[in-house]
Structures are given as structure tokens and as C-alpha cells.
Amino acid sequence: MKLTQQQKKYIIKLIEEGKELPEEFKYLLFPTKQKEYELVYAGKIRKEDLLANEDGVFPVPLQIDKVFNGERESFDDGWKNMIVFGDNLQFLKTVYENNDPLIKDKVKGKVKLIYIDPPFGTGDEYDGNKGQSAYSAKRKGADFIEFLRRRLILAREILADDGVIVVRNAYNFGHYVKIILDEIFSKENFINEIIINRKRKSMGSRKKYEIANEYLYIYSKTKEYFFENQVAKKPLSKIKWTSFLSQEERNPKERVLLGLTFIPPKGQHFSLKQEKAEKLLKEHFLRIKHKPSGAIFYYSESGNDDTFYKKISTKGKNAFKYQDITVDTEVYGVREIKEIEKFQNCKPEEFKIEYLTRDEEKVTNDWTDIPSYTDTMGYPTENSEQLLKRVIKSFTQSNDLVLDFFAGSGTTAAVAEKLGRRWIAVDIGKFAYYTMQKRILQIEHSKDLENPKKKYGKKARSFMTARLGIYDLKQALDLEWKEYLKFIAELFEFEIKEFEVAGFKFEGKKGEYPVKVFDYIRFKDASVDENYLKNIDSVVGSRLNGRVYIVAPANYVDFIQDYYQIGDIRYYFLKIPYQVIKELHKIPFKKLRQPQSKKNVNDLEEVIGFHFIRQPEIKSELKIEDNVVKLIIKEFRSQYYKDEEGKILDNFETLSAVFIDKSYNGKHFEMDEVYFADELLPKKSKKKEVDIKKELKNIQDEGLVIEMDKKDVGDKVMVIYSDIYGNDFIEILNIEGV
């Protein structure tokens, strides 16, 4: 639709007057180009609007939790692999914006492989490794598709031009996922659909076949991408002894093997040269068979070995060479066949050469030869290392950057680490966050990728853990002034740009409006009160219009309301911590919500905005009775004392999970146990369907009790208590003296 002359004049007038354009002009000026085909559904946002943060989700800065250095190997350029706790949409937007100093120019456009295994959008419950319900894919239908599509749009934007994305999905929603991948990456960049094993076959039905498979959809960003064919062991049923004859005659015709001279049939030639045939004979990829008797001859350095059967192994890595040999087979080890008396007078025509093809073959798109799930970390729906090894080796090279933003148990990170790739793993769940940290810290004790019977045996390279969207306030306020300015500028989305108005200094601009950052370091005994604002207004009030933003720690702001008006100017407060940033978001702020049950570990809402850690209040004690160490939690209260409906939150009601390191080494937390709130309920409360918050609310004076075997407990126990809003309280308990 073209603009009319009247519309053009109206737009020009608005621009000249510095006014905003009405919403309807956005689509007239920037029409969406329709593809040949696309999936249409409710709530589908334009790509342009998503990238402009019109969905109300904004980039937010990363805050380092801990850097694991010490004796660990580092990359030459200083890169550190990352485990990130936070909403993946916020993370992808932060990477796309490319302003955060921690990752600026290090990630955007440099990611060579993205692997994700998102929830499948079915509403089904998936079983864990002990029969418990693992998680519920709560998002369904168009809601799920749009949830995934927004992340895929940003994923493509941050992928390297020669990068590849691999998306895992299931039969019941995969066709929709395939369509949106075609839309975003284009069907021309579709590489493969890989068939993999389902964790458990679906229940049979009289009216349909059981479901045995899931799928990997693989797309590139452009036609230029790295790919390396992978090989896999053949099943024994596919390993055959055959001839090595080819069409057409060639000279020299004959081959001399085990003292016999063989001539190929007319019109054919032996495809292996004499030297190659001798080499393979010594490696037992060639053998000679006596056609009348079925006797088999292998090469043996010692020669004349009629007890050769006892020396060959039908087990181990070379078993495939002898897989058709039984105790009844007549088998010899020789240098020359005539060494065996009974075959001395046999003619060469009575023998044939048998050639064994390799025990490996190129991998096709059928990957059902390897497990796609595993249960090494006790985390529901854990992808197998065999699967990720094949994915990562297929599409990346040493030092390439691999990203998984539905990281779960951290399989992608662990395999990337073992293969010498760089990696970033992102997840919004605390259980995932601590599981990944444990997995990487203990990686030397895990299985080697090439030989699972051995341990990997190497410490992980230097890596860091970081938060996104939920921050440690003390850490933020302890930053040097310049770093503090950078942090809050990203947080509240204003531009650092010092300027003066009538001699009064401002630190930045938010849009067209000035930003004043209250210097709480210099003025520890002052606050943002009425006098402070009147002093500013007396200097700049007549020279400014509309609004001024004041950024300050919340405890330095004396106003309850969000702004204070003096004359024609509204002084808006951006408080740290500031839970609901109405000026930044067009839809209400949503706090991160952690599950109270393991079955919901992947059933997490998106985060909009950010908040600061507000430690819960905990009262606990340790008791030792016989050989049992008891952790008794007497009180657990969040600093959020009301829920979203305004109801008072009682003791224990906001408990999400308790994470325990039973033998804390004084350096870093390595999770041994995790107890979700529902697992801590008295046995009488453990029904199939239970209102967890209600049951927690009814806990009386006995509190919540966690029992540990004394022999498994070290001198110190580190406990992390987490509430449903993602806030942690950490305590270190000394066993000595209890």
C-alpha cells in the first residue's frame, strides 16, 4: 500500500515538530515482506519489532559470579567459557546489542554452532530417570511456536556467517518447528533432518504405531559452513568377507599371498596392489579360504600355527575380524599355506582370497545407532554425550565457539570442553545452573569421549559463571565509579554522555531526557530528597522540558512514588533495586520463577526486566543422631512478603529448592544433592497431585528435615537455599562441634 500525498505531508510535519509517528504508519513505512509461505498464528510479532525490543524484553548486563582460574588452562586470547544463569531471550538480546563489556565483539557473529533442545510444546509430562515426572512442556500451540521463534530469530542474528544451528524436537510439534526454521533460515539453507532415538517409546495403541524417534533439524546461515563426515562402527551383521575384484584387466595380474599365486578371472583385476594386499594380510583384513573344506588361513608371523584359534580374540576392538569363527571352524595361522601338511598338494584354484571391509562406515541421517538420552547427572531429559560429540565434530573445528541456550544438564558444554571448543551454556533454572557447574568442575572424572572405559582425566579450562537479569546488589554497588556507571547505564538503558546545563553536570541521556546519577560514594550521608531535587530545579528547571531521570540506590531515595513534580518537570526515580520499571516496559515486569518440584525444572516463564538478589531469611540447625546428620530448616521467608495477588506469603511458602555440597572444599560449590520443596514435604503430603505451596504453608514447628549419611559428610557443609524468585541464601555449616 502506497502513502498518499496527504499522509506524506503529515509525516513530514510530525518529524519537523519532533513528535512521534502514530503506530499505523510503522507498517506503511516499513512493510513486512511476505515469504512464499509462512506459518500464521495469533501473537506473531514482526522480526523488526522483536529486534527493536517492542516485545518488552530488553538486553540486560551480565554480572560475573565467579571466575574459575587457578591451575586451569586458558585460551591464548583470554577467552573464558561461560555458564550463564538467566532468561535466554534476554541473553540473546544482550549478545545482539553487543555492548556488554564481558562479551562485546567476542560472541556476536562468532558463534559457529548453536545446539538447543527446547521443551517440545506438547503439554505432556516427561519421565525422569527414577520414574518421577521430569518436567511439563507447559507452553503449547502458537504460544510455544512464538516462544521458540523469537529466540531463533535472534539466534540467526548472532550466528557466524559460516555457522550452523541444530534444533532438537519431537514428532508431535516438529513440523511446525521445521516451518519456522524455513522462514527464519530459508529452506535453501536446510541441511538435514536427523533421526534419533526417543528416550522411551510411546505407549502402544490399537490405532497407531509406537513412536520410537525424535529429530534434529539442521540449518546453516549461508551456504558457506564447515562440515566433516563422521564414521561409526558397523553392526556385525553388516561386516562381510568379500572379494576385492574390479572390472577390466590390468597388469600385473597376479597377487602372491601366503605362498599362493592368484590370477583374477578374465576381464577383471585385483583392486589392491601387491604391497597393500600384503599389509592388509598382516593386519588380518585379508585371509585365504579353502573352498572344498572351508578351512581358513590367516597370516601368522610365527608360521605353521595350527592352534591359531586360541590366539585370536572374538572379543575387544578386533572381534569383527573373527566374528564368523567358531570352535568348529578349521582355522590356521601361517606364513605360507604349504606349511600345513594336509594342504601341501592343493591347487591355487581351490582357494579364494577374502577381503574384509572396514568396521566403520560413513554416518547417514539415521543416528539410531547411538543413545540420544542418558542419565549421568540425574537431570531429566539429559542429552547424551555421544549425540553431542557427533553434532559438534560434524560442524565445528578446534577453538570454535558453541552455544546452547537451553543448556539443562550441560551436555553441550561438557562435550565442547572435551573436544577443545569454546562454549557458552545458558539456562534459567537454578537446578540446571548448579548441575552444569558441578559437571564442568568434575569433568576429569567423567568418561572419555573416545574410550568410555577410561576417564577423561583433564581439568576443564578456565571458565566463569555469570548472572543475567538478577544481580547481586552489593557487587554492583562495590564497582568502581566508571564501571558502576557502565553497569547501571546498561541496566536502565541510558547513554553515558556527560554534559552541563547552566553549569550543572548530568551523566547521560535517556532518549532526549537528561540522566543524573546520584553519587552515593561521595555523599554517603545525603539522599535524594525534596531539597536535593529543588536544588537541581533551581539551576536547570527553566532550561529543561518534560522530565529528568535520577538514578540512585533505593535506600538513598526518600520518595515512595515513582516521580516527583516541580513545575513542568517530572523527576523520575530509577531505583536500585527497582522491581517494576514502568518506563522501560510496555507490559508488567515478571520476576524469574523457580519450580518447587523436579517435574517442573524446564517449566519456567520468561523474564521481563531485572531485579536484585534479596536474600531470604533462614533459620536452620544441624544435628547428629547416631550416623545421621540432620539439617533442620526452621524458617524460610522471602523478602517478598506478598504474592502477585497481594496475599501474605507464609513461612516456607516461597521455598523452591535446597542445594547441598556435603563436603565443601572451601573454594567452590559442587552440588551433591538437590531437594525440591515437594521432596521435603512429610510423607503423608506426598500425594500424586498436591498443592505444594499450601502443604508448605501447613508445616508446623518441626520444620523441614534433610537427612545425610554421616560417612558422606565432610568437615564443612555448604547449603544454598533458593526461593521461587531466584534469590539465594548461602550458609556454610561446620560439622565439628555439632
C-alpha positions in Angstrom: 0.0 0.0 0.0 1.5 3.4 -1.1 1.4 6.5 1.0 -0.9 9.3 -0.2 0.4 12.9 -0.7 -1.6 13.9 2.4 0.0 11.2 4.5 3.5 12.1 3.4 2.9 15.8 4.3 1.5 14.8 7.7 4.6 12.6 8.4 7.0 15.4 7.4 5.2 17.8 9.7 5.4 15.4 12.7 9.1 14.8 12.1 9.8 18.6 11.9 7.9 19.1 15.1 9.8 16.3 16.8 6.7 14.3 17.5 6.2 10.5 17.5 4.6 8.9 14.5 1.3 7.1 15.0 1.5 3.3 15.2 -0.2 2.7 11.9 2.5 4.5 10.0 5.1 1.9 11.1 3.6 -0.7 8.8 3.1 1.7 5.9 6.7 2.9 6.1 8.3 -0.4 6.9 6.0 -3.1 5.4 6.7 -6.7 6.2 7.9 -8.6 3.2 5.9 -11.8 2.9 7.6 -15.1 2.1 6.5 -17.6 -0.4 4.8 -19.4 2.5 4.8 -18.8 6.3 3.1 -20.0 9.4 0.4 -17.6 10.5 -0.9 -17.6 14.1 -2.0 -15.4 16.9 0.6 -13.3 18.7 3.2 -13.5 15.9 5.5 -10.4 16.2 7.4 -8.9 13.3 11.1 -9.6 13.2 11.8 -5.8 13.1 9.7 -5.2 16.2 11.5 -8.0 18.1 14.9 -6.7 17.3 13.7 -3.2 18.3 12.6 -4.7 21.7 8.9 -3.9 21.0 8.1 -7.2 22.8 9.0 -5.5 26.1 12.1 -7.7 26.7 15.4 -5.7 26.8 19.1 -6.5 26.8 20.5 -6.5 30.3 24.1 -6.6 31.5 26.0 -9.7 32.6 27.3 -9.9 36.2 30.2 -12.3 36.9 29.5 -14.6 39.8 32.8 -16.4 39.9 35.9 -17.0 37.7 37.4 -20.5 37.9 41.1 -19.9 37.2 43.9 -21.2 39.3 45.8 -24.1 37.8 43.4 -24.3 34.8 44.5 -24.0 31.2 43.4 -20.7 29.5 42.9 -19.7 25.9 45.7 -17.6 24.4 43.4 -14.6 23.8 42.0 -14.6 27.4 38.6 -16.1 26.4 36.7 -17.8 29.3 33.9 -20.3 28.7 30.7 -19.3 30.4 27.8 -20.7 32.4 25.0 -18.1 32.4 22.0 -18.1 34.7 19.2 -16.1 33.3 16.5 -15.8 30.7 17.8 -16.9 27.3 15.8 -14.3 25.4 17.4 -11.5 27.4 20.8 -13.2 26.9 20.3 -13.3 23.1 19.3 -9.7 23.0 22.3 -8.7 25.1 24.6 -10.6 22.6 22.7 -9.0 19.7 23.1 -5.5 21.1 26.9 -6.2 21.5 27.5 -3.6 24.2 28.2 -5.6 27.3 32.0 -5.4 28.1 32.1 -9.0 29.1 31.2 -10.3 25.6 31.5 -7.3 23.4 32.8 -8.3 19.9 33.5 -11.8 21.3 30.2 -13.6 20.6 28.0 -11.8 18.1 28.9 -13.1 14.6 31.4 -15.6 16.0 29.2 -18.5 17.1 29.9 -21.4 14.8 27.3 -23.8 16.3 24.1 -23.4 18.2 22.6 -26.6 19.6 19.3 -26.4 21.5 16.9 -28.9 22.9 13.9 -26.8 23.9 10.7 -28.1 25.6 8.6 -29.8 22.9 5.4 -27.7 23.2 3.1 -30.6 23.8 1.8 -30.0 27.4 3.0 -33.6 28.1 4.9 -34.7 31.1 8.2 -36.4 30.6 9.6 -39.0 32.9 12.8 -38.6 34.9 15.4 -41.3 35.5 13.7 -42.8 38.5 10.2 -42.9 37.2 9.3 -39.5 38.6 7.7 -36.9 36.3 10.6 -34.9 34.9 9.1 -31.8 33.5 6.0 -30.4 31.9 6.3 -28.7 28.5 3.8 -26.1 29.6 3.8 -24.0 26.5 1.5 -25.3 23.8 0.3 -24.4 20.3 1.0 -20.9 18.9 2.4 -19.8 22.3 5.2 -22.4 22.1 5.9 -21.6 18.5 6.2 -17.9 19.1 8.3 -18.5 22.3 10.8 -20.5 20.2 10.6 -18.4 17.0 11.7 -15.2 18.8 14.8 -17.0 20.1 15.5 -18.5 16.7 15.4 -15.0 15.1 18.0 -13.7 17.5 20.0 -16.9 17.2 20.4 -16.4 13.5 21.4 -12.8 14.0 24.3 -13.7 16.4 25.4 -16.8 14.4 28.6 -16.6 12.4 28.1 -16.3 8.6 29.5 -19.8 8.3 27.6 -21.0 11.4 25.1 -23.8 11.8 22.1 -24.3 14.2 20.8 -27.7 15.3 17.3 -27.8 16.9 16.0 -31.0 18.6 12.3 -31.7 18.6 9.7 -34.4 18.6 7.1 -35.9 16.2 4.1 -34.1 17.7 5.3 -30.5 17.1 8.4 -30.8 14.9 6.6 -30.0 11.7 5.7 -26.5 13.0 9.3 -26.0 14.2 10.5 -27.0 10.7 8.3 -24.4 9.1 9.5 -21.5 11.3 13.1 -22.6 10.7 12.4 -22.5 7.0 11.0 -18.9 7.5 14.0 -17.7 9.5 16.9 -19.5 7.9 15.3 -20.2 4.5 14.6 -23.6 3.1 17.7 -23.2 0.9 19.8 -23.4 4.0 18.2 -26.6 5.3 21.0 -29.2 5.7 19.5 -32.3 7.3 16.8 -33.9 9.3 18.5 -36.4 11.6 16.6 -39.3 13.1 17.5 -40.0 16.7 16.2 -42.3 19.5 13.3 -41.3 21.7 14.0 -41.7 25.4 11.2 -44.1 25.8 8.8 -45.5 23.1 5.3 -44.1 23.3 2.6 -46.4 24.7 1.1 -48.6 22.0 -2.3 -48.1 20.6 -4.7 -50.2 18.6 -4.9 -47.3 16.1 -1.4 -46.1 15.7 2.2 -47.3 15.7 4.5 -46.7 18.7 6.7 -43.6 18.5 10.4 -44.5 18.6 12.2 -41.4 17.2 12.8 -37.7 17.6 14.6 -35.4 15.2 17.4 -32.9 14.8 16.7 -30.1 12.3 20.0 -28.6 10.9 20.3 -25.3 9.1 23.1 -23.1 8.1 23.1 -19.3 8.0 24.7 -19.2 4.5 25.9 -21.8 2.0 29.4 -21.5 3.5 29.8 -23.7 6.5 32.2 -26.3 7.9 31.2 -29.9 7.6 33.1 -33.1 8.3 31.7 -36.6 7.6 31.6 -38.8 10.7 32.1 -42.5 10.8 30.6 -45.1 13.1 31.1 -48.7 13.9 29.1 -51.1 11.7 26.9 -53.7 13.3 28.5 -57.1 12.9 25.6 -58.1 10.7 26.9 -55.6 8.1 30.6 -56.7 8.2 31.1 -59.1 5.3 34.1 -61.0 3.9 34.1 -60.4 0.1 36.4 -60.4 -2.9 38.4 -57.3 -4.0 37.9 -57.7 -7.7 37.1 -54.8 -10.1 36.1 -54.7 -13.7 38.7 -54.5 -16.6 42.0 -56.3 -16.8 45.2 -54.6 -15.5 48.9 -55.6 -15.2 50.5 -57.2 -13.3 47.5 -59.5 -13.0 48.7 -61.9 -10.3 48.9 -61.4 -6.5 51.1 -63.7 -4.3 49.6 -64.3 -0.9 50.5 -66.9 1.7 52.7 -68.6 -0.9 50.0 -69.0 -3.5 49.8 -67.1 -6.8 46.3 -65.9 -7.6 45.1 -64.9 -11.1 41.8 -62.8 -11.4 39.0 -64.0 -13.7 39.1 -62.8 -17.3 38.1 -59.2 -17.7 38.8 -58.3 -14.0 41.7 -57.2 -11.8 42.6 -57.2 -8.1 41.8 -53.7 -6.9 44.5 -53.8 -4.2 48.2 -53.6 -5.2 50.6 -56.3 -4.0 52.1 -54.1 -1.3 48.7 -53.0 0.0 47.4 -56.6 -0.1 50.4 -57.8 2.0 49.9 -55.1 4.5 46.2 -55.9 5.0 47.0 -59.6 5.1 49.3 -58.9 8.1 46.5 -56.9 9.7 44.0 -59.7 9.2 41.8 -57.7 6.8 42.7 -60.3 4.2 42.5 -64.1 4.6 42.6 -67.2 2.4 39.7 -69.8 2.4 40.0 -73.4 1.1 36.7 -73.7 -0.8 36.2 -77.5 -0.6 36.8 -77.8 3.2 36.0 -74.4 4.5 39.4 -74.1 6.2 40.5 -70.5 6.8 44.1 -69.2 6.8 45.3 -66.0 8.5 48.8 -64.7 8.4 50.9 -65.5 11.4 54.5 -64.2 11.9 55.5 -67.5 13.7 54.0 -69.6 10.9 52.7 -73.2 10.9 50.4 -72.4 13.8 47.5 -75.0 13.9 46.5 -73.7 17.4 45.9 -70.2 16.0 42.3 -70.2 17.2 43.4 -69.9 20.7 45.4 -66.8 19.9 42.8 -64.8 18.1 40.2 -62.9 20.1 36.5 -62.9 19.4 36.2 -60.0 22.0 37.5 -56.5 22.0 38.2 -54.0 19.3 39.3 -56.6 16.7 36.4 -59.0 17.3 34.8 -58.1 14.0 37.7 -59.7 12.1 36.9 -63.1 13.5 33.1 -62.7 14.1 32.2 -65.7 11.9 34.8 -68.0 13.5 33.5 -70.7 16.0 35.1 -73.6 17.9 34.2 -75.8 15.0 35.9 -73.7 12.3 39.2 -75.1 10.9 41.5 -72.1 11.2 45.3 -71.8 10.8 48.0 -69.1 11.3 50.7 -69.4 8.6 53.3 -67.6 6.6 52.6 -70.0 3.7 49.7 -72.4 3.3 52.0 -75.3 2.3 53.4 -75.3 5.9 50.2 -77.2 6.8 50.8 -80.8 5.6 47.3 -81.7 4.5 47.1 -78.6 2.2 50.5 -79.0 0.5 49.2 -80.6 -2.7 46.1 -78.4 -3.1 45.9 -76.3 -6.3 45.6 -72.5 -6.2 42.1 -72.7 -7.8 40.8 -74.5 -4.7 41.5 -71.3 -2.7 39.9 -67.8 -2.7 41.0 -64.5 -1.2 38.6 -62.9 1.2 38.7 -59.2 1.9 37.1 -57.6 5.0 35.7 -54.1 4.6 36.4 -51.7 7.5 34.3 -52.0 10.7 33.4 -48.3 10.2 31.2 -46.6 7.7 30.1 -43.0 7.0 27.2 -41.8 9.1 23.9 -41.1 7.4 21.0 -39.2 8.7 19.9 -42.2 10.7 21.6 -41.8 14.1 19.7 -44.5 16.0 23.0 -46.4 16.4 23.8 -44.2 19.5 21.7 -43.2 22.5 20.2 -39.7 22.4 19.4 -39.5 26.1 21.4 -40.5 29.2 21.1 -40.3 33.0 24.6 -39.5 34.2 23.7 -36.2 36.1 20.3 -37.2 37.4 18.8 -34.4 35.3 15.6 -35.0 33.4 15.8 -35.2 29.6 19.6 -35.2 29.6 21.1 -35.4 26.1 23.8 -38.0 25.6 27.5 -37.1 25.1 27.6 -39.5 22.1 24.9 -37.4 20.4 26.6 -34.1 21.1 30.0 -35.4 20.1 28.7 -36.3 16.7 27.0 -32.9 16.3 29.9 -30.8 17.4 32.5 -32.8 15.4 30.3 -32.6 12.3 30.1 -28.8 12.2 32.9 -27.2 14.2 36.7 -27.3 14.5 39.1 -26.8 17.4 38.6 -23.5 19.3 35.2 -22.7 17.5 32.5 -21.2 19.7 29.5 -23.4 20.6 26.3 -22.0 22.2 23.4 -23.8 24.0 20.8 -21.5 25.4 18.5 -24.3 26.7 21.5 -25.9 28.4 19.9 -28.1 31.0 22.4 -30.6 32.4 25.2 -29.1 30.3 26.0 -31.9 27.9 26.8 -29.4 25.1 29.2 -27.6 27.3 30.9 -30.8 28.6 31.4 -32.3 25.1 32.6 -28.9 23.7 35.1 -28.8 26.5 36.4 -32.3 25.9 36.7 -31.6 22.1 38.6 -28.3 22.6 35.9 -25.9 21.6 34.8 -22.7 23.3 31.4 -22.7 24.8 28.6 -20.8 26.4 25.7 -22.5 28.3 22.6 -20.6 29.3 19.7 -21.7 31.4 17.0 -20.0 33.6 16.8 -22.9 36.1 18.8 -23.0 39.3 18.9 -26.8 39.2 20.4 -26.6 35.7 22.9 -23.9 36.8 24.3 -25.9 39.7 24.2 -29.1 37.7 26.3 -27.6 34.9 28.7 -26.1 37.4 29.2 -29.4 39.1 29.6 -31.2 35.7 32.3 -28.9 34.5 34.2 -28.8 37.8 34.2 -32.6 38.0 34.7 -33.2 34.3 38.1 -35.0 34.8 36.2 -37.8 36.5 33.7 -38.3 33.6 34.0 -40.7 30.7 36.5 -40.2 27.9 34.7 -39.5 24.6 36.9 -41.8 22.6 37.2 -44.6 25.1 34.3 -44.7 27.6 36.1 -47.3 29.7 38.6 -44.6 30.6 38.1 -41.3 32.5 38.6 -38.0 30.6 41.3 -37.2 33.1 41.8 -33.4 32.4 40.5 -30.4 34.4 38.2 -28.0 32.5 39.9 -24.9 31.1 39.3 -21.6 32.9 35.6 -20.7 32.9 33.2 -18.3 34.6 29.7 -18.3 36.0 27.6 -15.2 35.4 24.1 -13.9 36.1 21.8 -12.1 33.8 18.7 -10.2 34.9 19.1 -11.0 38.6 22.0 -9.3 40.3 24.0 -9.2 43.5 23.3 -5.6 44.7 26.4 -5.4 46.9 28.6 -6.5 43.9 27.0 -3.8 41.8 27.5 -1.0 44.4 31.1 -2.1 45.1 32.1 -1.4 41.5 34.5 1.5 40.7 32.5 4.6 39.6 33.2 4.2 35.9 32.3 0.5 36.0 29.2 1.3 38.1 28.1 3.9 35.5 28.5 1.3 32.7 26.5 -1.3 34.7 23.6 1.0 35.5 23.6 2.5 32.0 23.0 -0.9 30.6 20.5 -1.8 33.3 18.4 1.3 32.8 19.2 1.8 29.1 20.6 5.3 29.1 23.6 6.7 27.2 26.6 7.7 29.2 27.2 11.2 27.9 28.4 13.9 30.3 27.1 17.4 29.6 26.2 20.5 31.6 23.1 22.7 31.8 23.8 26.1 33.4 26.9 24.6 35.0 25.1 21.6 36.5 26.5 18.2 35.3 24.5 15.3 34.1 26.0 11.9 33.4 23.8 10.8 30.5 20.7 10.8 28.4 17.7 8.5 28.2 16.3 9.3 24.8 16.1 13.1 24.8 16.0 13.5 28.6 18.9 14.1 31.0 20.0 11.5 33.5 21.6 12.4 36.8 23.4 9.6 38.7 23.4 10.2 42.4 27.0 9.8 43.7 26.3 7.7 46.8 30.0 7.1 47.2 30.9 10.8 47.7 27.7 11.7 49.5 27.2 8.8 51.9 25.2 10.9 54.4 23.0 12.6 51.9 19.9 11.4 50.0 17.6 12.1 47.1 15.0 14.1 48.9 12.9 17.2 48.2 15.7 19.6 48.9 18.1 17.7 46.6 15.5 18.0 43.7 14.7 21.6 44.4 18.4 22.5 44.3 18.7 20.8 40.8 15.5 22.5 39.7 16.6 26.0 40.8 19.6 25.7 38.4 18.2 23.8 35.4 14.4 24.0 35.8 13.8 26.9 33.4 16.1 25.3 30.8 14.6 21.8 30.6 11.3 20.3 29.5 9.4 17.2 30.4 11.4 15.1 32.7 14.7 14.3 34.4 15.8 10.8 35.4 17.6 10.3 38.8 19.5 7.0 39.3 20.2 6.0 42.9 20.3 3.1 45.3 16.7 2.6 46.6 17.8 3.3 50.2 19.1 6.7 49.1 15.7 7.8 47.7 13.3 9.3 50.2 10.3 9.1 47.9 7.8 6.2 47.7 6.3 7.3 44.4 7.9 6.8 41.1 8.4 10.5 40.3 8.2 14.0 41.9 6.9 17.0 40.0 8.3 20.5 40.3 6.7 23.0 37.9 6.6 21.5 34.4 9.3 18.9 35.1 8.8 15.4 36.5 11.9 14.0 38.2 11.7 10.2 37.7 13.5 7.8 40.0 15.3 4.8 38.7 16.0 3.0 41.9 18.5 0.2 42.6 16.9 -2.2 43.3 13.9 -1.3 41.3 11.4 -4.1 40.8 9.0 -2.7 38.3 10.5 -0.4 35.6 7.3 1.0 34.1 9.1 3.5 31.9 11.1 0.7 30.3 8.4 -1.8 29.7 5.1 -1.7 28.0 3.9 -4.8 29.8 4.2 -5.6 33.5 7.5 -6.8 34.9 7.7 -10.5 35.6 10.1 -11.9 38.1 12.0 -15.1 37.4 10.1 -18.0 38.9 11.9 -21.2 40.1 10.0 -24.5 40.3 9.1 -26.2 43.6 9.2 -29.7 42.0 11.7 -31.6 39.9 8.9 -32.4 37.4 8.8 -28.7 36.5 12.5 -27.9 36.1 12.0 -26.9 32.5 8.6 -25.3 33.0 9.9 -21.7 33.5 8.3 -18.4 32.5 10.1 -15.7 30.5 11.7 -12.9 32.5 10.9 -9.3 31.6 13.2 -6.7 33.2 15.5 -7.5 36.0 15.8 -7.4 39.8 18.4 -7.6 42.5 19.0 -10.5 44.8 17.1 -10.1 48.0 18.3 -12.9 50.3 15.6 -15.0 52.0 15.6 -15.2 55.8 16.7 -18.6 57.1 16.8 -20.2 60.5 18.4 -23.7 60.5 20.4 -26.0 62.6 22.5 -29.2 62.3 22.0 -32.3 64.5 23.9 -35.5 64.5 22.0 -38.6 65.7 23.8 -41.9 65.5 25.3 -41.9 62.0 22.8 -39.4 60.5 23.4 -35.7 60.0 20.2 -33.8 60.1 19.7 -30.4 58.5 16.6 -28.9 60.1 15.1 -25.8 58.4 13.0 -24.0 61.0 12.2 -20.9 58.9 12.3 -19.8 55.3 10.9 -16.5 54.3 11.4 -14.4 51.1 11.8 -10.7 51.3 8.8 -10.6 49.0 6.2 -10.8 51.7 3.2 -10.8 49.3 2.4 -12.8 46.2 1.2 -11.3 42.8 -2.4 -11.3 44.2 -1.4 -9.4 47.3 -1.8 -12.3 49.7 0.7 -12.5 52.6 3.3 -15.3 52.0 3.8 -17.6 55.0 6.8 -19.5 56.3 8.2 -22.0 53.7 5.6 -21.0 51.1 8.2 -19.5 48.7 10.9 -22.2 49.0 12.0 -23.6 45.7 14.9 -25.9 46.4 17.8 -26.7 48.7 21.2 -27.4 47.1 23.8 -29.1 49.2 27.6 -29.7 48.9 28.1 -32.3 51.6 31.9 -31.9 51.7 32.6 -28.2 50.9 36.3 -27.7 49.9 36.4 -24.0 50.9 36.8 -22.9 47.2 33.7 -23.6 45.2 30.3 -25.2 45.5 29.9 -28.6 44.0 26.3 -29.8 44.3 25.9 -33.3 45.8 22.2 -33.2 46.5 19.2 -31.2 45.5 15.9 -31.3 47.3 12.9 -29.5 45.7 10.3 -28.2 48.0 7.8 -31.0 47.3 10.5 -33.6 48.1 10.8 -32.1 51.6 7.2 -32.4 52.5 6.2 -35.0 55.1 5.4 -38.4 53.6 1.7 -38.0 54.3 1.7 -35.0 52.0 3.4 -36.8 49.1 0.3 -37.4 47.0 0.2 -37.7 43.3 -1.3 -34.3 42.9 -0.5 -31.8 45.7 -0.7 -28.0 46.1 2.9 -27.6 47.1 2.6 -24.0 48.4 -0.4 -25.0 50.5 1.3 -28.0 52.0 4.4 -25.9 52.8 2.3 -23.3 54.5 1.0 -26.1 56.8 4.4 -27.1 58.1 4.5 -26.6 61.8 7.3 -26.3 64.4 9.1 -29.4 63.4 10.3 -27.7 60.2 11.7 -29.3 57.1 14.3 -32.1 57.7 17.1 -33.3 55.4 19.0 -36.4 56.4 22.5 -37.2 55.3 24.6 -40.3 56.0 27.5 -39.1 58.3 30.1 -41.0 56.3 29.3 -38.9 53.2 29.6 -35.6 55.1 32.9 -33.7 55.3 34.1 -31.1 57.9 32.0 -28.4 56.2 28.6 -28.5 54.5 27.6 -25.7 52.1 23.9 -25.1 51.7 22.2 -22.9 49.1 18.5 -22.1 49.8 16.7 -20.8 46.8 13.3 -19.2 46.7 10.8 -19.2 43.8 12.0 -15.8 42.7 15.6 -16.9 42.1 17.1 -15.4 45.3 19.6 -17.4 47.3 20.8 -17.6 50.9 24.1 -19.3 51.3 25.5 -20.8 54.6 28.5 -22.9 55.4 28.0 -25.2 58.4 30.8 -26.7 60.4 30.3 -30.3 61.4 32.9 -30.1 64.2 31.3 -29.2 67.5 27.7 -30.1 66.4 
